[in-house]
Amino acid sequence: MKRIEKRALSVYILVAIAILGIGFYVVRYVLYAGEWASAPFNEAVFSQGVLAVGTVTDRNGVVLADVTDGRRTFAVNEDVRRSTLHAVGDLHGNIGTGALSVYAAQLSGFNIITGSYTRTGEGRSIALTIDSQLNVEALRALDGRRGVVMISNYETGEVLCMVSGPTFDPYNPPIDPDAELAPYVNRAIQSVFTPGSTFKLITAAAAIERIPDVYDRIFVCTGELEFGVDIMTCPRAHGSIDFEQGMRVSCNIVFGELALDLGGDRMVEYVSNYGFTERIAVGELTTARGNFDRAAPESINLAWSGVGQFTNTVCPATMLRFVGAIANEGNAAELQLLRRTGVSSLIPGGSTRLIDRTTAAQLTEIMEIQNRDNFPGLEIHAKSGTAQVGGDREPHAWYVGFITNEDFPLAFVVIVENGGGGAAVAGPIANRVLQAAIRD
């Protein structure tokens, strides 16, 4: 009798192990089958490591990638191919942010019931949120320079324009790409840059909330702020100015003193809360992580960190989300690259309370461009940045902000690497692409 009981127990144990094993496999299948099916080793949908099924279009139905006679093809127009390269991908999967890699499961038509099977065997079509014509306009405005142009709808989070330079025609990839130029890198998502004076928006937000008399204070800018033998400089001696004037003329001394008053711990807190030192989501992608080091109290490094220098770095997409949140009463819409269609389009995208509503309103007011002659027809709120990068290199040119034109809730970030002055170099690019956006 005891022998029978032992055998029965052994059988129960084996059955339990089998059930657990099957359960483990089922769970992993549900969670990861899409990744397995869209891996390059799946010859049902890949040919020589290249996804050989599925169509990618822009938000207006322009075909950006397709398959003809079993071969991957791209947009007919070369400017469209070059300007959408980092959003779509290349022939060999070297661009990790491209839809051909990121959305391979959707393009293959995979589901957990039928696997990668589709009735026609041609995969499925997905629509990106980007507007290919805006991307073309942005690429032309960059005019061969290294940099980034991004535009999003700050209410929905849809990314309408995402251009990274340098780029190339996917039909004619570089044979030996220059490591410094890094054409395979999507600078909009995978890179970080010294932010320069655009970072003053973060310092301003902290000052508004943590320094009670900030609007009443008068600062004196002589063009220099001494720290023993070290000197913090400002491009001009602005004289006696208040906080708002300090933002409008982008005075280093004002924001250096504000950073000193806030202290390193408070600055770290705000930078972290706004996500600048974290990886944030852009659709299925995650951004590069920015940097902000806590500087010593009362030090010149702390002062410089408040104006976007020292060791500060920022990812363009993270800055886009931040300025979009300012425009959207403090709510940061989740950035999206895949357009919602059908029933899913009825479900509103997610958002996060990133900035206090009152703080966002005050930032919006002091970001308003007083002289709009260079931005005809645009109700624009912006901040420029001229980010010093050391050595004999020219500074990075930044221009960030948003417009409040009716029916055009658009946030933007423009960076020209080693381009020079932010307003002079990046500002006209922003204007050109935004003008194209409101015309469309």
C-alpha positions as CSV (number, residue, x, y, z in Angstrom):
1,M,0.0,0.0,0.0
2,K,2.8,2.4,0.9
3,R,4.5,1.6,-2.4
4,I,1.3,2.5,-4.3
5,E,1.0,5.8,-2.4
6,K,4.7,6.7,-3.2
7,R,4.1,6.0,-6.9
8,A,0.9,8.0,-6.9
9,L,2.8,10.9,-5.2
10,S,5.5,10.7,-7.8
11,V,2.9,10.8,-10.6
12,Y,1.3,13.9,-8.9
13,I,4.7,15.6,-8.7
14,L,5.4,14.8,-12.4
15,V,2.0,16.1,-13.4
16,A,2.5,19.3,-11.3
17,I,5.9,19.9,-12.9
18,A,4.3,19.4,-16.4
19,I,1.5,21.8,-15.6
20,L,4.0,24.4,-14.3
21,G,6.2,23.9,-17.3
22,I,3.2,24.3,-19.7
23,G,2.0,27.3,-17.7
24,F,5.5,28.9,-17.8
25,Y,5.7,28.4,-21.6
26,V,2.2,29.8,-22.2
27,V,3.0,32.9,-20.1
28,R,6.2,33.4,-22.0
29,Y,4.5,32.8,-25.3
30,V,1.8,35.5,-24.6
31,L,4.5,37.9,-23.4
32,Y,7.3,37.3,-25.9
33,A,5.9,35.5,-28.9
34,G,5.7,38.8,-30.8
35,E,9.4,39.4,-30.2
36,W,10.2,35.8,-31.3
37,A,8.1,36.1,-34.5
38,S,9.7,39.4,-35.4
39,A,13.3,38.3,-34.8
40,P,15.5,38.3,-37.9
41,F,16.0,34.5,-37.7
42,N,12.3,34.0,-38.6
43,E,12.6,33.4,-42.4
44,A,8.9,33.5,-42.8
45,V,9.0,37.3,-42.6
46,F,12.7,38.1,-42.9
47,S,15.0,37.8,-45.9
48,Q,18.7,38.0,-45.2
49,G,17.9,39.8,-41.9
50,V,15.7,42.4,-43.5
51,L,11.9,42.5,-42.8
52,A,10.4,41.4,-46.1
53,V,6.7,42.1,-45.3
54,G,4.6,45.1,-44.3
55,T,4.1,48.7,-45.4
56,V,4.9,51.8,-43.5
57,T,3.1,55.1,-44.3
58,D,3.2,58.6,-42.9
59,R,0.1,60.1,-41.2
60,N,-1.3,61.2,-44.6
61,G,-0.9,57.8,-46.3
62,V,2.4,58.5,-48.1
63,V,4.2,55.2,-48.5
64,L,7.6,55.4,-46.7
65,A,8.5,51.7,-46.9
66,D,6.9,48.8,-48.8
67,V,7.8,45.4,-50.4
68,T,8.0,44.8,-54.1
69,D,8.7,41.3,-55.5
70,G,9.9,40.2,-52.1
71,R,12.3,43.1,-51.8
72,R,12.2,46.0,-49.3
73,T,11.5,49.3,-51.0
74,F,11.3,52.9,-49.8
75,A,9.6,56.2,-50.7
76,V,9.8,57.2,-54.4
77,N,11.1,60.7,-53.5
78,E,14.7,60.9,-52.4
79,D,14.1,63.8,-50.0
80,V,11.3,61.8,-48.3
81,R,13.6,58.8,-48.0
82,R,16.4,60.8,-46.5
83,S,14.3,62.9,-44.1
84,T,12.3,59.9,-42.7
85,L,15.3,57.5,-42.6
86,H,15.6,57.5,-38.7
87,A,11.9,57.1,-38.3
88,V,11.5,54.3,-40.9
89,G,14.8,52.5,-40.8
90,D,17.3,51.2,-43.3
91,L,17.9,48.1,-45.4
92,H,20.1,46.3,-42.9
93,G,18.5,47.1,-39.5
94,N,21.3,49.4,-38.4
95,I,19.0,52.1,-37.3
96,G,17.4,50.9,-34.0
97,T,14.8,53.6,-33.9
98,G,13.3,52.8,-37.3
99,A,9.7,51.4,-37.6
100,L,11.0,48.4,-39.6
101,S,12.8,47.3,-36.4
102,V,10.6,48.7,-33.7
103,Y,7.2,47.7,-35.1
104,A,8.3,44.4,-36.9
105,A,5.6,42.4,-35.1
106,Q,2.8,44.7,-36.2
107,L,4.2,44.8,-39.8
108,S,4.5,41.0,-39.9
109,G,0.8,40.7,-38.9
110,F,1.6,38.7,-35.8
111,N,-1.0,37.7,-33.3
112,I,-0.9,34.9,-30.7
113,I,-3.6,32.9,-32.5
114,T,-2.4,32.7,-36.0
115,G,1.3,33.7,-35.5
116,S,2.8,35.6,-38.4
117,Y,0.2,34.4,-40.9
118,T,-1.7,37.0,-43.0
119,R,-4.2,36.1,-45.7
120,T,-2.2,37.7,-48.5
121,G,1.2,36.8,-47.0
122,E,2.3,40.5,-47.4
123,G,2.1,41.6,-43.8
124,R,0.2,44.6,-42.6
125,S,0.4,48.3,-42.9
126,I,1.1,50.8,-40.1
127,A,0.9,54.6,-40.2
128,L,3.4,56.7,-38.4
129,T,2.4,60.0,-36.8
130,I,5.0,61.9,-38.8
131,D,4.2,64.1,-41.7
132,S,6.8,63.3,-44.4
133,Q,6.5,66.8,-46.0
134,L,7.3,68.5,-42.7
135,N,10.3,66.2,-42.4
136,V,11.4,67.2,-45.9
137,E,11.0,70.9,-45.0
138,A,13.1,70.3,-41.9
139,L,15.8,68.5,-43.7
140,R,16.1,71.3,-46.3
141,A,16.2,73.9,-43.5
142,L,19.1,72.0,-41.8
143,D,20.9,72.3,-45.1
144,G,23.4,69.5,-44.5
145,R,24.2,70.5,-41.0
146,R,24.3,68.1,-38.1
147,G,21.3,68.6,-35.8
148,V,17.7,67.8,-34.8
149,V,14.3,69.1,-35.7
150,M,11.3,67.8,-33.8
151,I,7.6,69.0,-33.7
152,S,4.8,67.4,-31.8
153,N,1.2,68.0,-31.1
154,Y,1.4,68.9,-27.4
155,E,-2.3,67.9,-26.8
156,T,-2.1,64.4,-28.3
157,G,1.7,63.7,-28.1
158,E,1.9,62.8,-31.7
159,V,5.4,63.5,-33.2
160,L,4.8,65.2,-36.5
161,C,8.4,65.8,-37.4
162,M,11.5,64.0,-36.4
163,V,14.6,64.7,-38.5
164,S,18.2,63.8,-37.5
165,G,21.2,65.0,-39.4
166,P,23.4,63.8,-40.9
167,T,21.2,61.3,-42.8
168,F,21.5,59.3,-46.0
169,D,19.5,57.6,-48.7
170,P,18.6,54.1,-47.6
171,Y,19.3,53.0,-51.2
172,N,22.8,54.4,-50.9
173,P,24.2,53.9,-47.4
174,P,27.6,55.1,-46.5
175,I,30.3,52.6,-47.1
176,D,32.5,53.7,-44.3
177,P,30.4,56.0,-42.1
178,D,32.4,58.7,-40.2
179,A,32.3,57.8,-36.5
180,E,32.1,61.5,-35.6
181,L,29.1,62.2,-37.9
182,A,27.3,59.0,-36.8
183,P,24.7,59.0,-39.5
184,Y,23.0,55.8,-38.1
185,V,22.3,57.6,-34.8
186,N,18.9,59.2,-34.3
187,R,20.0,62.3,-32.5
188,A,16.4,63.2,-31.6
189,I,16.1,60.2,-29.3
190,Q,19.5,58.6,-28.8
191,S,21.8,61.7,-28.2
192,V,22.2,64.3,-25.5
193,F,23.5,67.8,-25.9
194,T,24.6,70.7,-23.7
195,P,21.4,72.7,-23.4
196,G,22.7,76.2,-22.9
197,S,20.1,78.8,-22.0
198,T,17.2,76.6,-22.9
199,F,17.9,75.1,-19.5
200,K,16.9,78.4,-17.9
201,L,13.3,77.3,-18.2
202,I,13.9,74.6,-15.6
203,T,15.7,77.1,-13.3
204,A,12.9,79.5,-13.8
205,A,10.3,77.0,-12.9
206,A,12.1,76.1,-9.7
207,A,12.6,79.8,-8.8
208,I,8.9,80.5,-9.4
209,E,7.9,77.8,-7.0
210,R,10.7,78.0,-4.4
211,I,11.8,81.7,-4.2
212,P,8.8,83.6,-2.8
213,D,9.9,87.1,-3.9
214,V,11.5,86.2,-7.2
215,Y,9.2,88.5,-9.2
216,D,10.1,91.4,-6.9
217,R,13.8,91.0,-6.9
218,I,16.2,93.3,-8.8
219,F,19.4,91.8,-10.1
220,V,22.4,93.8,-11.2
221,C,24.3,92.4,-14.2
222,T,27.7,94.0,-14.8
223,G,28.6,91.2,-17.2
224,E,30.5,89.3,-14.6
225,L,29.9,87.4,-11.3
226,E,33.1,86.8,-9.3
227,F,33.9,83.6,-7.4
228,G,37.3,84.3,-6.0
229,V,39.7,83.9,-9.0
230,D,36.9,82.4,-11.1
231,I,34.5,84.7,-13.0
232,M,31.1,83.8,-14.5
233,T,30.4,85.9,-17.6
234,C,27.3,87.2,-19.4
235,P,27.5,88.3,-23.0
236,R,26.2,91.8,-22.1
237,A,26.1,94.0,-19.0
238,H,22.3,94.3,-18.6
239,G,22.4,96.6,-15.6
240,S,19.4,96.5,-13.1
241,I,16.8,94.0,-14.3
242,D,14.1,91.9,-12.7
243,F,13.3,88.2,-13.1
244,E,11.1,88.5,-16.2
245,Q,13.5,90.8,-18.0
246,G,16.3,88.4,-17.1
247,M,14.5,85.6,-18.9
248,R,13.7,87.8,-21.9
249,V,17.3,88.9,-22.4
250,S,18.6,85.5,-21.2
251,C,20.9,87.0,-18.6
252,N,23.4,84.5,-17.2
253,I,24.0,86.5,-14.0
254,V,20.3,86.4,-13.1
255,F,20.0,82.7,-13.5
256,G,23.4,82.0,-12.0
257,E,22.3,83.8,-8.9
258,L,18.9,82.0,-8.9
259,A,20.8,78.6,-9.0
260,L,22.9,79.7,-6.1
261,D,19.8,80.6,-4.1
262,L,18.0,77.4,-4.9
263,G,21.1,75.2,-4.1
264,G,22.3,72.0,-5.7
265,D,19.9,69.7,-4.0
266,R,16.9,71.7,-5.2
267,M,18.2,71.9,-8.7
268,V,18.7,68.2,-8.8
269,E,15.2,67.7,-7.5
270,Y,13.6,69.7,-10.3
271,V,15.8,68.3,-13.1
272,S,14.8,64.8,-11.9
273,N,11.1,65.5,-11.5
274,Y,10.9,66.9,-15.0
275,G,12.6,63.7,-16.3
276,F,15.7,65.2,-17.8
277,T,18.0,62.6,-16.1
278,E,15.7,59.7,-16.9
279,R,14.8,57.7,-20.0
280,I,11.4,58.7,-21.2
281,A,9.1,56.8,-23.6
282,V,8.6,57.9,-27.2
283,G,6.2,55.3,-28.5
284,E,8.0,52.0,-28.1
285,L,11.4,53.7,-27.9
286,T,13.2,55.1,-24.9
287,T,15.4,58.2,-24.9
288,A,19.0,58.7,-23.9
289,R,19.4,59.8,-20.3
290,G,20.5,63.4,-19.7
291,N,22.9,64.5,-17.0
292,F,22.9,67.0,-14.2
293,D,25.6,66.9,-11.5
294,R,25.1,68.4,-8.1
295,A,27.6,71.2,-7.8
296,A,29.1,72.5,-4.5
297,P,27.1,75.3,-2.7
298,E,28.1,78.8,-3.6
299,S,30.3,77.6,-6.4
300,I,30.8,78.9,-9.9
301,N,29.8,75.4,-11.1
302,L,26.5,75.6,-9.4
303,A,25.9,79.1,-11.0
304,W,26.9,77.7,-14.5
305,S,24.6,74.7,-14.0
306,G,21.6,77.1,-13.6
307,V,22.2,78.5,-17.1
308,G,22.6,75.1,-18.8
309,Q,26.4,74.7,-18.8
310,F,28.7,72.9,-16.4
311,T,28.1,69.2,-17.1
312,N,24.4,69.5,-18.1
313,T,23.2,67.4,-21.0
314,V,19.6,67.0,-22.3
315,C,18.0,64.7,-24.8
316,P,16.0,66.6,-27.5
317,A,12.9,64.5,-27.1
318,T,12.8,65.1,-23.4
319,M,13.0,68.8,-24.0
320,L,10.2,68.5,-26.5
321,R,8.0,66.8,-23.9
322,F,8.9,69.5,-21.3
323,V,8.0,72.6,-23.5
324,G,4.9,70.7,-24.7
325,A,3.9,70.4,-21.0
326,I,4.3,74.1,-20.5
327,A,2.0,74.8,-23.4
328,N,-0.5,72.1,-22.2
329,E,-1.1,73.7,-18.8
330,G,1.5,71.5,-17.2
331,N,0.3,68.2,-18.6
332,A,2.9,66.2,-20.6
333,A,1.3,64.1,-23.3
334,E,3.1,60.8,-23.9
335,L,5.1,61.2,-27.2
336,Q,3.8,58.8,-29.9
337,L,5.3,57.6,-33.2
338,L,2.6,55.1,-34.2
339,R,-0.7,56.7,-35.3
340,R,-3.9,55.4,-33.7
341,T,-6.4,54.0,-36.2
342,G,-9.8,52.4,-35.9
343,V,-11.3,51.9,-32.4
344,S,-7.9,52.8,-30.8
345,S,-8.1,56.3,-32.2
346,L,-11.1,56.9,-29.9
347,I,-9.0,56.2,-26.8
348,P,-7.2,59.3,-25.6
349,G,-3.4,59.0,-25.2
350,G,-1.9,59.1,-21.8
351,S,-0.5,62.1,-20.1
352,T,1.3,63.0,-16.9
353,R,1.1,66.1,-14.7
354,L,4.7,67.3,-15.1
355,I,4.5,71.0,-14.2
356,D,2.2,72.8,-11.8
357,R,-0.6,74.5,-13.8
358,T,0.2,78.0,-12.4
359,T,3.9,77.6,-13.0
360,A,3.2,76.5,-16.6
361,A,1.1,79.6,-17.1
362,Q,3.8,81.9,-15.8
363,L,6.5,80.2,-17.9
364,T,4.2,80.6,-21.0
365,E,3.9,84.4,-20.3
366,I,7.6,85.0,-20.0
367,M,8.4,82.8,-23.0
368,E,6.2,85.0,-25.3
369,I,8.2,86.5,-28.1
370,Q,7.8,90.2,-28.0
371,N,9.0,90.9,-31.6
372,R,7.3,88.5,-33.9
373,D,8.5,90.0,-37.2
374,N,10.7,86.9,-37.7
375,F,7.7,84.6,-37.1
376,P,4.8,86.1,-39.1
377,G,1.5,84.6,-38.3
378,L,2.8,82.5,-35.4
379,E,1.7,82.9,-31.8
380,I,5.0,81.8,-30.6
381,H,6.5,81.3,-27.1
382,A,10.1,80.3,-27.2
383,K,13.6,80.2,-25.6
384,S,16.8,80.2,-27.5
385,G,20.1,78.7,-26.3
386,T,23.7,79.1,-27.3
387,A,25.4,76.2,-25.6
388,Q,29.2,76.4,-25.2
389,V,30.8,73.0,-25.8
390,G,34.5,73.8,-25.1
391,G,37.7,73.9,-27.1
392,D,37.6,75.7,-30.5
393,R,34.2,74.4,-31.4
394,E,31.3,76.6,-32.1
395,P,28.4,76.4,-29.6
396,H,25.3,74.4,-30.3
397,A,22.4,76.5,-31.4
398,W,19.0,75.7,-29.8
399,Y,15.5,77.0,-30.2
400,V,12.6,75.5,-28.3
401,G,9.1,76.3,-27.5
402,F,5.5,76.1,-28.8
403,I,2.8,78.0,-30.8
404,T,-0.7,78.6,-29.6
405,N,-2.3,79.2,-33.0
406,E,-5.9,77.9,-33.2
407,D,-6.0,74.3,-34.4
408,F,-2.1,74.0,-34.3
409,P,-1.1,73.0,-30.8
410,L,2.6,72.5,-31.7
411,A,5.7,72.2,-29.6
412,F,9.2,72.2,-31.2
413,V,12.8,71.7,-30.6
414,V,15.6,72.7,-33.1
415,I,19.3,72.0,-32.5
416,V,22.1,72.8,-34.9
417,E,25.3,71.2,-33.6
418,N,28.2,73.7,-33.5
419,G,25.9,76.1,-35.3
420,G,26.5,79.3,-33.4
421,G,23.9,81.6,-31.9
422,G,20.6,79.9,-31.0
423,A,18.1,82.6,-32.1
424,A,20.1,83.5,-35.2
425,V,20.7,80.0,-36.4
426,A,18.1,77.7,-35.0
427,G,15.3,80.2,-34.8
428,P,14.8,80.6,-38.6
429,I,14.7,76.8,-39.0
430,A,11.9,76.6,-36.4
431,N,10.0,79.4,-38.2
432,R,10.4,77.7,-41.6
433,V,9.1,74.3,-40.5
434,L,6.3,75.8,-38.3
435,Q,5.1,77.9,-41.3
436,A,4.9,74.8,-43.4
437,A,2.9,73.1,-40.6
438,I,0.3,75.8,-40.3
439,R,0.0,76.0,-44.2
440,D,-0.8,72.3,-44.3
